[in-house]
Amino acid sequence: MRRGMMEVDGKHVVVIGAGIVGVSAAIWLRRKGVAVTIVDRNPPGDPKATSYGNAGVLAACSVAPVTAPGLAFKGPRMALDPNFPLFLRWSYLPKLMPWLLRYMSHANDKDTRRIAAGLAPITSDTVEQHRSLTKGTDAAAWVEPTDYSFVYPDRAAFEADSYTWMLRKTAGFEPELIEGEAVREFEPSLSKDLNLLAVMHDHGYTKDPGAYVAALAIEAQKLGAVFHQAEVKDFRIEDGRVTSVVTTSGTLDCVNVILATGVWSGSLAKKLGLKVPLESERGYHMVFKAPKNGPSSPLMVTTGKFVATPMAGGLRCAGVVEFGGLKAGPSKAPLALLESKVRQTFPDLSYESFESWLGHRPAPSDSLPLIGEIGTTGVLAGFGHHHIGLTAGPKTGRLLAGMITKDRENIDLSAYSPMRF
């Protein structure tokens, strides 16, 4: 019998990647009775993993891509401005340039609206998706409902963002505006220079993204999934379809594979003949331990382009974009700027200590994730979520599981097709 994508009886699905997408897919597959092995070189929730370091917000309204109209003209000036949270390791520019040209080609109205329309179906119901994933599990304790507020100096600054808010409105999201002294009543920690909040209700956040992913992985294993700590090196293909995954500690037979290793997925996809224009958008965060006089709910601080989230381990401030590849260590300037912006935003903030982190957001050149089968190989892509990995991870995992178990969602997945490249 020909091994087909839906023929899973008694056979394994290998999930490559123990981040939010991978563990979500594993849970949904196990709930349908499919045998699953999760493979990752690091333990779930490991500090080196991308799912560990993020703002933790379940950002339902996150539909606007970075490549808004006009970015092609503003970008070079931003990269040269030491007070703007965009950094470039100039020695990396020659390697970055082919991807960057493709990325910037989408900085127009038509493409921006198309990308926003593509992001909305996998972000807008994020809170519901996380609740469905965690219902009845210990992992549910890490997820909290919350408001998510965008902080501006004044109404003029808010109105300058009208294009982005138009995209959010089109997706069904409109904010409640709070102005003047009412801002301090809502959030006393904010500087008096910040006088408008655009509050998005019915959002959520995780109190510790790393612990959350680790708890989900435990749930997957309780359901019968097997975790295999190793690095995937290759696939074995017979008659055009995957038959096994080759790892540093052995070979795993399978009928399907889910490829969900973020920016590291590109090299494995290439082995299947798919060359994805994918770059690392290096992201930083700082955690201020035992904070006082910090925010009580997640805030997107537009003046510093960072998100401040009160978490179990302290106040996490995540933001900054740096292009410099996967190999270089952290830079000093992005962290110094982030710390400066945090101090300006929360002038009375005190804390006992802080720690910093650098991770790699997987950025496809068109800002849309890859979700679906790579050709007819039986390998399903689930990577490239850029800024929305935690937000869209559970739904992506559910969609991928549904492709294997024939429980397809009523959603057009063509925008995410890996074969669009």
Salt bridges, closest charged atoms under 4 A:
ASP46 OD1 - LYS48 NZ 3.19
ASP109 OD1 - ARG113 NE 2.86
ASP111 OD2 - HIS106 ND1 3.47
ASP111 OD1 - ARG114 NH2 3.19
ASP125 OD2 - LYS395 NZ 3.01
ASP138 OD2 - LYS222 NZ 3.33
GLU144 OE2 - LYS207 NZ 3.44
ASP147 OD1 - HIS201 ND1 2.70
GLU159 OE2 - ARG155 NH1 3.94
GLU176 OE1 - HIS201 NE2 2.74
GLU179 OE2 - ARG155 NH2 2.55
GLU238 OE1 - ARG3 NH2 3.42
GLU281 OE2 - ARG361 NH1 2.71
GLU281 OE1 - HIS386 NE2 2.86
GLU281 OE2 - HIS387 NE2 2.72
GLU322 OE2 - ARG89 NE 3.75
GLU322 OE1 - ARG282 NE 2.75
GLU339 OE2 - ARG343 NH2 2.99
GLU355 OE1 - LYS289 NZ 3.39
ASP366 OD2 - ARG420 NE 2.67
GLU373 OE2 - ARG241 NH1 3.56
ASP407 OD2 - LYS32 NZ 3.41
GLU409 OE2 - ARG398 NE 3.64
